[in-house]
Amino acid sequence: IRGEVLMSWESFERLNSEREAQEESLFANPRNAASGTLKLQDTQEVAKRRLSAYLYYIPGNDIAIATHQERLIQAAQWGLPVSDATQVCHSIDEVMHFIHYWDSERKKLPVATDGIVLKVNDLHQQEELGYTAKSPRWAIAYKFQAERACTRLNDVIFQLGRTGAVTPVAVMDPVQLSGTIVQRASLHNADIINNLDLHIGDFVYVEKAGEIIPQIIGVETSRRDVNLGPKVEFLKNCPECGSELVRYPGEAAHYCPNDTGCLPQLKGRIEHFVSRDAMNIDSVGPETIEMLFNQGLLPYQDAADLYSLRLSDLCAPRSTREKSCRKIIDGIHASLQTPFDRVLYALGIRFVGKVVAKQV
């Protein structure tokens, strides 16, 4: 049975209240909180956070039930958690009525949702329609209009990713949006900034793409005054190494070309290399990579350096850290069995994602 694990608003607010009382950092939204909880190894702590689940699909041909909806009903009769907000529609009018109803009623749900999934009910037709590389052809998502808020723009900072792409990020007065406090929002690229005609001090409209990622989608020009700050201009040089940025024909992003000497790019490539969908080296994360860089244990500043590490490089014999250090070494050695397509994806070659890597 397929489904998803999530955290209700009630559990999310209680968890953040507890973390605030203990002076711990707060989770940004229920999705991040649920994801972080699932990664915990302390099962008692996981249980305290009261995760929920909705199951939404029973695959397989060995169940003598011919429709998607009837299988969901059967799952509910088995005692499994299935949403009671499903409906079989027989026309486009019925579909639109269902959409319009939940556009407002979704705010009363105990969990966050940003849309509806429309599915072909007949399982035989589902089988005939099949799948693309990423998704079924017999299902499609309808996204609701995102909630919007207006707040003041205080600054724009520029962040560098592992590919060398520079992303502008707006820093704003805190504003409540879709259940969380938002202070930063993506501005995507130079074209977006120019089209918005942004100035520091502008009042801007913010919404969450897919109810998750805040982005600026407009400016309230009527609220501009004499104290308006300077126009926002995209950087000419890399914010990390100072190299002159380049923009390739046909692309919207600006890139730092110094891919062999720009530290965030070097670290980012190794973080990508060890990630779950790539080499899946569990015990090596951003903090470990930062430590390896700081201690000079990656002399060529390349992922290949990981395979030269020895336990003695990471800790002294019988050190209190020996167990965690051994996990790092074991995780690196275990990654030698990774299939070729994931190794290819791990190399971080531009335009070579997971799907392309599998086709090579």
C-alpha positions in Angstrom: 0.0 0.0 0.0 1.3 3.4 -0.9 0.8 6.6 1.1 2.5 9.4 2.8 3.5 10.2 6.4 2.7 13.7 7.6 2.3 15.9 10.6 -0.9 17.7 11.6 -1.1 21.4 12.4 -1.8 20.5 16.0 1.2 18.2 16.4 3.4 20.8 14.5 2.4 23.7 16.8 2.9 21.6 19.9 6.3 20.4 18.7 7.5 24.0 18.0 6.2 25.2 21.4 8.2 22.5 23.1 11.3 23.3 21.1 10.9 27.1 21.8 10.7 26.4 25.5 13.9 24.4 25.3 15.5 27.2 23.2 15.9 24.9 20.2 15.6 26.0 16.5 12.0 25.8 15.2 10.8 23.8 12.2 9.7 26.0 9.3 6.6 23.9 8.4 4.9 20.6 9.1 6.5 19.0 6.0 10.0 19.7 7.2 9.1 18.6 10.7 7.7 15.3 9.5 10.7 14.7 7.2 13.1 15.4 10.1 11.2 13.2 12.5 11.4 10.2 10.1 15.2 10.4 10.1 15.4 10.2 13.9 16.8 6.9 15.3 15.1 7.4 18.7 11.8 5.7 18.3 10.4 7.2 21.6 11.1 10.7 20.3 9.4 9.8 17.0 6.3 8.5 18.9 6.1 11.7 20.9 5.7 13.8 17.8 2.5 12.0 16.7 2.9 11.6 13.0 -0.1 10.7 10.9 -0.4 8.9 7.6 -2.8 8.7 4.7 -2.7 5.7 2.4 -3.9 6.3 -1.1 -3.1 3.4 -3.5 -3.1 -0.4 -3.5 -1.2 -1.7 -6.4 -1.2 -5.3 -7.7 -3.4 -7.6 -9.7 -4.0 -10.2 -7.0 -6.9 -8.3 -5.4 -10.3 -8.9 -7.0 -11.4 -5.3 -6.9 -11.7 -3.5 -10.2 -11.6 0.2 -9.2 -9.4 2.6 -7.3 -12.1 3.8 -5.0 -13.3 0.4 -4.1 -9.8 -0.6 -3.1 -9.6 2.5 -0.8 -12.9 1.5 0.8 -11.5 -2.0 1.4 -8.3 -0.6 2.9 -10.5 1.5 5.3 -12.4 -1.6 6.3 -9.1 -3.3 7.1 -8.6 -0.5 9.6 -5.9 1.4 7.6 -5.8 5.3 7.6 -7.5 6.4 4.4 -8.8 9.9 3.7 -12.6 10.3 3.8 -12.4 13.3 1.4 -12.4 11.2 -1.8 -15.2 11.2 -4.3 -16.0 9.4 -7.6 -16.9 12.0 -10.3 -18.7 11.2 -13.5 -18.3 14.5 -15.4 -16.1 17.6 -15.6 -18.8 19.6 -13.8 -18.7 17.2 -10.9 -14.8 17.5 -10.8 -15.0 21.3 -10.9 -17.6 21.3 -8.1 -15.3 19.1 -6.0 -12.4 21.5 -6.6 -14.4 24.6 -5.7 -15.7 23.0 -2.5 -12.2 22.0 -1.3 -10.6 25.3 -2.3 -12.2 26.8 0.8 -12.9 23.7 3.0 -9.2 22.6 2.9 -8.4 25.3 5.5 -10.5 23.3 8.0 -8.4 20.2 7.4 -6.1 19.1 10.2 -3.1 18.9 7.8 -1.6 21.2 5.1 -2.6 20.6 1.5 -2.0 22.5 -1.7 -4.2 20.7 -4.2 -6.2 17.7 -5.4 -5.1 14.6 -7.3 -7.5 13.5 -10.1 -7.2 9.8 -10.9 -8.8 7.4 -13.4 -10.9 5.1 -11.3 -10.9 2.0 -13.5 -7.7 -0.1 -12.7 -7.7 -1.7 -16.2 -7.6 1.7 -17.8 -4.8 2.8 -15.4 -2.8 -0.2 -16.6 -3.4 0.7 -20.3 -2.4 4.3 -19.7 0.8 3.4 -17.9 3.6 5.6 -16.6 6.1 8.2 -17.8 9.6 8.1 -16.3 8.4 10.1 -13.2 4.7 9.8 -12.9 1.5 7.9 -13.9 -0.4 9.0 -17.0 -3.7 8.2 -15.2 -3.3 10.8 -12.5 -2.8 14.6 -12.5 -2.5 17.2 -9.8 -4.7 20.3 -9.5 -3.0 23.0 -7.5 -5.0 25.6 -5.6 -4.2 29.3 -5.8 -1.5 29.9 -3.3 -2.1 32.2 -0.3 -0.6 35.6 -0.7 0.7 38.2 1.8 2.2 41.7 1.6 5.4 42.7 3.5 8.4 45.0 3.3 11.6 44.1 1.4 14.7 44.9 3.5 17.5 43.4 1.6 18.5 41.0 -1.2 21.3 38.5 -0.6 22.9 36.2 -3.2 23.5 32.5 -2.6 25.8 30.1 -4.5 24.8 26.5 -5.3 26.9 23.5 -6.1 26.5 24.0 -9.9 27.8 27.6 -9.6 24.4 29.1 -10.1 23.8 32.3 -8.1 20.3 32.7 -6.6 19.0 36.0 -5.3 17.0 35.7 -2.0 14.8 38.4 -0.6 15.0 39.3 3.1 11.7 40.7 4.4 9.8 41.7 7.4 8.3 38.5 9.0 4.9 37.7 7.7 2.4 34.8 8.3 1.9 32.7 5.2 0.2 29.3 4.9 0.7 28.5 8.6 4.3 29.6 9.0 6.3 32.8 9.5 8.2 33.7 6.3 11.2 36.1 6.3 13.0 35.0 3.1 11.7 34.3 -0.4 13.3 33.3 -3.7 13.8 35.8 -6.5 15.0 33.1 -9.0 17.2 35.2 -11.4 18.1 38.5 -12.8 15.2 38.6 -15.3 12.7 38.3 -12.4 14.3 41.1 -10.5 14.3 43.4 -13.5 10.7 42.6 -14.4 9.6 43.4 -10.8 11.6 46.6 -10.8 12.5 45.9 -7.2 13.8 48.5 -4.7 14.9 48.1 -1.2 12.0 49.2 1.0 9.3 48.1 -1.5 6.2 46.4 -0.2 6.1 43.1 -2.0 3.6 40.3 -2.5 4.7 36.8 -1.4 3.2 33.4 -2.0 4.4 29.8 -1.5 5.0 27.8 -4.6 3.3 24.5 -3.9 2.6 25.8 -0.4 6.2 25.2 0.4 8.7 27.6 -1.2 8.1 31.3 -0.7 8.6 33.5 -3.7 7.9 37.2 -4.6 5.3 37.6 -7.3 4.6 41.3 -7.3 5.3 44.8 -6.0 2.7 47.2 -4.4 4.0 50.3 -6.2 1.3 52.5 -4.7 3.0 52.2 -1.3 6.4 53.6 -2.5 7.5 56.8 -0.8 10.4 59.2 -0.7 12.4 57.0 1.6 12.5 54.2 -1.0 15.9 52.5 -1.1 18.1 51.8 -4.2 17.0 49.6 -7.1 18.0 46.0 -6.7 20.8 45.1 -9.2 22.0 41.5 -9.9 25.6 40.9 -8.9 28.5 41.1 -11.4 30.9 39.0 -9.4 30.6 35.8 -7.4 29.7 36.5 -3.7 32.1 33.8 -2.5 35.3 34.0 -4.7 34.9 37.3 -6.6 35.0 35.7 -10.1 33.1 37.5 -12.8 29.7 35.8 -13.3 28.7 34.4 -16.7 25.3 33.8 -18.3 25.1 31.1 -20.9 23.0 31.6 -24.0 19.4 30.4 -23.5 19.7 30.2 -19.7 18.2 32.5 -17.0 20.7 31.9 -14.3 24.1 33.5 -13.8 27.0 31.2 -12.9 30.4 31.4 -11.2 32.9 29.9 -13.7 35.5 29.2 -11.0 34.4 25.5 -10.5 37.9 24.4 -9.3 38.5 27.1 -6.7 35.1 28.4 -5.4 34.7 26.7 -2.0 30.9 26.5 -1.8 30.9 24.7 -5.3 33.5 22.3 -4.1 31.6 21.4 -0.9 28.3 21.4 -2.7 29.5 18.8 -5.3 30.6 16.5 -2.6 27.3 16.9 -0.7 25.5 16.0 -3.9 27.9 13.0 -4.4 27.1 11.5 -1.0 23.3 12.2 -1.1 20.6 9.5 -0.9 19.8 9.5 -4.6 23.5 9.4 -5.6 26.1 7.4 -3.7 23.9 7.3 -0.5 26.7 7.5 2.0 24.6 7.9 5.1 27.2 8.9 7.6 28.7 11.7 5.6 26.6 14.9 5.6 27.3 18.7 5.3 28.8 18.9 8.8 31.2 16.0 8.2 32.2 17.4 4.8 32.9 20.8 6.5 35.0 19.1 9.1 37.0 17.2 6.4 37.7 20.4 4.5 38.7 22.3 7.7 41.1 19.5 8.7 42.7 19.3 5.3 41.6 15.6 4.8 40.4 16.3 1.2 43.6 17.4 -0.4 42.2 17.6 -3.9 38.9 19.0 -2.6 37.1 16.3 -4.7 34.7 13.4 -3.8 37.4 11.0 -4.9 39.4 12.0 -1.7 36.7 10.3 0.4 38.0 6.9 -0.8 41.5 7.6 0.5 40.3 8.2 4.1 41.4 5.9 6.8 40.1 5.5 10.3 43.3 6.9 11.7 42.7 10.1 9.7 39.5 10.7 11.5 40.3 9.8 15.1 42.9 8.4 17.4 42.8 4.7 18.5 40.2 4.0 21.2 38.8 7.5 20.9 35.3 8.2 22.1 34.5 9.1 18.4 35.8 5.8 17.1 32.3 4.3 16.6 31.0 7.3 14.6 34.2 7.5 12.6 34.1 3.8 11.7 30.6 4.4 10.4 31.9 7.0 8.0 34.6 4.7 6.7 32.2 1.7 6.4 29.6 3.9 4.6 32.2 5.1 2.1 33.4 1.5 1.4 29.7 0.3 1.1 29.2 2.9 -1.6 31.6 1.0 -3.9 28.6 -1.3 -4.7 26.5 1.6 -6.0 24.9 0.9 -9.5 26.5 2.8 -12.4 23.5 5.1 -13.1 23.6 6.5 -9.6 27.4 6.9 -9.8 26.9 8.9 -13.0 24.2 11.0 -11.4 26.5 11.5 -8.4 29.2 13.1 -10.5 27.0 16.2 -10.9 27.4 16.6 -14.6 25.2 19.5 -15.9 22.0 18.3 -17.6 22.5 14.7 -16.3 19.8 14.0 -13.8 18.5 10.7 -12.5 16.4 9.9 -15.6 19.2 10.7 -18.1 21.7 8.7 -16.1 19.5 5.6 -16.3 19.2 6.0 -20.0 22.9 6.1 -20.7 
